[in-house]
Amino acid sequence: MSNLKTDVIIIGCGPTGVILAHLLGKLGISVRIIEKEEKIFPVPRATHIDEETLRNFQATGLMPQLEKFTSTFGTMEVYDANGKRLFHEEVIQPDSIHDYIGSRFFDQPEFENILREGLKKYKTVELLTGIEGTSISQSTNEVTVTGKNNGTNEVFEFVTSWVIGCDGGRSVTRAALNVEMDALEPARDWIIVDTILKEEAFATLLPNRFQYLFLPERLTIYAHGFGKHRRWEFQLNKDEKAPSDETVKKWVSKFVSLQKVEITRIAKYAHNSLVARKWRKGKVLLAGDAAHMMPPSAGQGLCSGVRDALNLSWKLSAVIKKEASEKILDTYETERKAHLNEILKRTLFIGHRMDGDNSLQKFWRKFSLQIIEQIQPLKNYLRKTYNTPPPLKGGCLNLSSSLAGHHIPQTIIADRNLFSDDIVGYNFALITFPGKLSENQISTAKEKSIFILHEHVEIKQTLLSKWLDKHNSDFVIVRPDKIIFGNGKANEYENVMSEFEKWF
Ligand SMILES: Cc1cc2nc3c(=O)[nH]c(=O)nc-3n(C[C@H](O)[C@H](O)[C@H](O)COP(=O)(O)OP(=O)(O)OC[C@H]3O[C@@H](n4cnc5c(N)ncnc54)[C@H](O)[C@@H]3O)c2cc1C
């Protein structure tokens, strides 16, 4: 292990840290990523990822390997204490533009394994496992991270220009920055039980559905999961102490014989709704659970950490390469925090539909879910409102453009199954069609190293052109995270570019 100064140190190689390392590696940034555990935690925490997150994982170039460890999420159902179905929903983003249809279960340990192995392709990325970050100090120009080898107790000092704390809910980085978290709601304790079916054939003994069960004793969640993984979550009543493992096993045995499953984990965990007050201090930034935590009701915690990584990497790279000033890093918090707060609000909305701590809440949850189920336009409205990811509303965007802050659709381009994201890569891109912009306009984009899509591939299919027409646009400038910076008719191009030039 060398202790040469790197551009970036990432503390924590969970889902957020590993994606960040991939993207920075792709951009040629030198990264040292330290992870306190020697091995990947073998039991999944997250089980669900949405369409946008699948697309974001695609940015690593590892989708062909990752996709094998995903399966359709399918239907979510809610049942009352008498076994009557109150509500059901296909977990799918309406009109998803990401080229993935429907949320998916995934195998988190396999994902992390593939992603960590994948880091080996970057010459500038070094992953050090078994090294725990213990303290951080920064001066104007550099940051020193002290790390301890958990096996030998040897202590190291790593010097770097930037530190990103991706070290989860109990973040040492956040503590070192002395950053507090705001709680949007009080925490609520749950018991989680992860199991593996002993035989594939036992799958028929349990529903292949994600279910909320309003049992008289407690709110219970059952998730059919990826492969043979099956999970139960039991909400503890307020002030209830954590039960013994034997008690929890009895709870599970009401659903399936314990002879048919192997229990891999019984744990108590808290549903937190926490957002760090600041996501950056000087040359140290926070991402993923280190910056925010949310209950898993909408399966968005990991998805949000991955979004952080997609949003931050290109900005940090531009600063390191002196292509942009540090001001752009402030847009990371502006953009992500507003988006995160919206996702958290939606998560809490879903969670509150299931609350049943007293008879009034029990009556209301049943009544309101039945109403939503029966009134299709209301259900459609809620689906659209709560299942369509919000756009970014401010930050590094040309805010006067109609599509600024929205995702560009991902489409298959040409007749060779080429996905637009794969061709563009993690770069700025100009999407237009020959003849729409002048040569002069295109050359100003080239001077700024913007990738001109139609110069690299013949775009045969018309989906993108139809989409541009629908939005009355001759061109779109897309950021590396596939968020639209600006768009418009040819005569608006100079305005969009001049806004771009304020940043780069
Ligand atoms: C029961 C449960 C169910 C969930 N379900 C979903 C879901 O379905 N979908 C979803 O999107 N999200 C879900 N989540 C949330 C999701 O698991 C987290 O949001 C996600 O794991 C956060 O990733 P992260 O990389 O930011 O942090 P973590 O996963 O916590 O990773 C942090 C990493 O940093 C390492 N580390 C910590 N401290 C140090 C240190 N000092 N030095 C070096 N390394 C350090 C840790 O060992 C770890 O590897 C769920 C969470 C729980 C608990």
The ligand as an ORCA input file, in Angstrom:
! r2SCAN-3c Opt
* xyz 0 1
  C     -33.685     -3.147      6.730
  C     -33.317     -2.180      5.673
  C     -33.934     -2.252      4.450
  C     -33.593     -1.373      3.446
  N     -34.186     -1.484      2.223
  C     -33.852     -0.636      1.237
  C     -34.374     -0.815     -0.069
  O     -35.110     -1.747     -0.319
  N     -33.992      0.069     -1.042
  C     -33.132      1.103     -0.792
  O     -32.836      1.890     -1.716
  N     -32.595      1.264      0.445
  C     -32.920      0.434      1.458
  N     -32.337      0.549      2.670
  C     -31.353      1.609      2.917
  C     -29.970      1.212      2.381
  O     -29.550     -0.013      2.896
  C     -28.969      2.293      2.726
  O     -29.502      3.543      2.353
  C     -27.660      2.068      1.981
  O     -27.060      0.885      2.430
  C     -26.730      3.234      2.204
  O     -25.523      2.981      1.541
  P     -24.216      3.732      1.988
  O     -23.124      3.204      1.125
  O     -24.457      5.185      1.989
  O     -23.995      3.322      3.516
  P     -23.744      1.869      4.121
  O     -24.464      0.832      3.358
  O     -24.013      1.982      5.579
  O     -22.201      1.630      3.870
  C     -21.234      2.335      4.632
  C     -19.918      1.589      4.499
  O     -18.921      2.329      5.185
  C     -18.158      1.461      6.006
  N     -17.648      2.277      7.118
  C     -18.362      2.818      8.119
  N     -17.553      3.540      8.923
  C     -16.302      3.463      8.397
  C     -15.049      3.994      8.774
  N     -14.907      4.776      9.864
  N     -13.969      3.714      8.015
  C     -14.086      2.923      6.914
  N     -15.258      2.368      6.524
  C     -16.359      2.657      7.247
  C     -19.138      0.389      6.433
  O     -18.467     -0.790      6.825
  C     -19.950      0.205      5.148
  O     -19.369     -0.715      4.281
  C     -32.644     -0.353      3.693
  C     -32.021     -0.284      4.945
  C     -32.337     -1.189      5.914
  C     -31.619     -1.125      7.239
*
